[in-house]
Amino acid sequence: MLEKFLQKNKIDFRRDFPLSVLTSMGVGGKAKWVIYPKTVAQLVKTIKFLTNDNKKFYLLGGGTNVIASDGGYSGAIVSTTKVSKIKRLFSTVLVTAGTPMPLLALNLQKWGLGGGEFACCIPGTVGGAVVGNSGCFSHSIADVVKRVWVFDGTKVRVLSKEQCLFDYRTSIFQVEKWVVLAVQLKLNKNDSAKIKQTMQSMKVQKARSQPTMLKSAGCIFRNGLVPSAKLIDNAHLKGYGINKVAVSHVHAGFIVNQGGAKASDVLDVISHVKNVVKEKYGVTLKEEVKILDD
Ligand SMILES: Cc1cc2nc3c(=O)[nH]c(=O)nc-3n(C[C@H](O)[C@H](O)[C@H](O)COP(=O)(O)OP(=O)(O)OC[C@H]3O[C@@H](n4cnc5c(N)ncnc54)[C@H](O)[C@@H]3O)c2cc1C
């Protein structure tokens, strides 16, 4: 049924595809289906079909904030990575969900549009960034969002920035399971060379403070009053590991895959870190990353 629908609509797909390839942590079993719509129309059509057919599905952007379990996923992964388009209109930009944040940054720099410089340091897609209100250097995507187009399973809706309920690393999209289709961003005219310089200095800072050579899912935990990395570091957990997984020596908020890791080891390291921090400081760390399992 699903295969027929995809073939009829010329939508790319893979069967039994490893989630370790689709996620930056590089762990996880196989997904029964991985679907690659190429346009917003194909994305909507796919979600409509899966919803009407009562088929389990999971939206995946760059997979940079997701840990996939070893057991894999028996439903359909809908990857947005091919739904990638950017259009400029004066100082606003219309960008589809699957556009990589670094590609967005490159275009903003080229067009002399400031306010979104931090995008150069966020791996993953614009859709993923909107869902998690991602950001760094005291900026986040909420600063520049004007409108968001979503599909709620039945119809396309347009949400104003206020309706997105953005807050620290969260948005309404973490509650309502809507599909982010596209986003309109409002930026400020600025000098292209200046933007480039800001981006370069941001990249240098990130390269110094993050384990860029190893696979990871970014910061595992949300920050509270005290940054989670500080608590983990103070608890002497840097370097703590199980098999091929360890708390990064470079940044205590990162858990790294040292090659051939298993999701179960990542989850065990997470659990150990939470237990130790709770015991030592009475703080319950909350995961920022999403766990994808059946
Ligand atoms: C090395 C490294 C550095 C990082 N640095 C930062 C940083 O500085 N700041 C920061 O905030 N984050 C950082 N991250 C985390 C991550 O890159 C961000 O959270 C990013 O915005 C996730 O985007 P994604 O496309 O990869 O989302 P995914 O990981 O694919 O998905 C994340 C969540 O969003 C959902 N989702 C994705 N796309 C859609 C859509 N179109 N519609 C509805 N739901 C969707 C998924 O179902 C999932 O629940 C880092 C990660 C890595 C690996």
The ligand as an ORCA input file, in Angstrom:
! r2SCAN-3c Opt
* xyz 0 1
  C      28.089     18.968     16.980
  C      26.745     19.498     17.345
  C      26.620     20.794     17.810
  C      25.382     21.313     18.176
  N      25.294     22.599     18.619
  C      24.107     23.130     18.946
  C      24.007     24.478     19.392
  O      24.967     25.209     19.489
  N      22.764     24.942     19.725
  C      21.646     24.179     19.631
  O      20.556     24.666     19.922
  N      21.725     22.902     19.190
  C      22.904     22.354     18.854
  N      22.979     21.048     18.416
  C      21.766     20.227     18.400
  C      21.043     20.187     17.027
  O      21.919     20.467     15.981
  C      19.877     21.162     16.984
  O      18.934     20.836     17.973
  C      19.215     21.172     15.596
  O      18.412     22.305     15.476
  C      18.398     19.921     15.304
  O      17.983     19.979     13.949
  P      17.766     18.663     13.089
  O      17.278     19.042     11.757
  O      18.982     17.826     13.119
  O      16.604     17.968     13.917
  P      16.430     16.415     14.185
  O      17.515     15.978     15.109
  O      16.260     15.687     12.936
  O      15.043     16.423     14.973
  C      14.925     17.019     16.233
  C      13.437     16.970     16.641
  O      12.684     17.792     15.778
  C      11.689     17.046     15.092
  N      11.619     17.586     13.720
  C      12.647     17.755     12.841
  N      12.198     18.357     11.728
  C      10.877     18.551     11.889
  C       9.845     19.146     11.095
  N      10.088     19.645      9.881
  N       8.598     19.187     11.598
  C       8.315     18.693     12.830
  N       9.229     18.120     13.633
  C      10.500     18.065     13.170
  C      12.145     15.601     15.147
  O      11.055     14.711     15.084
  C      12.836     15.570     16.505
  O      11.873     15.412     17.524
  C      24.215     20.510     18.055
  C      24.329     19.197     17.559
  C      25.565     18.701     17.203
  C      25.659     17.309     16.657
*
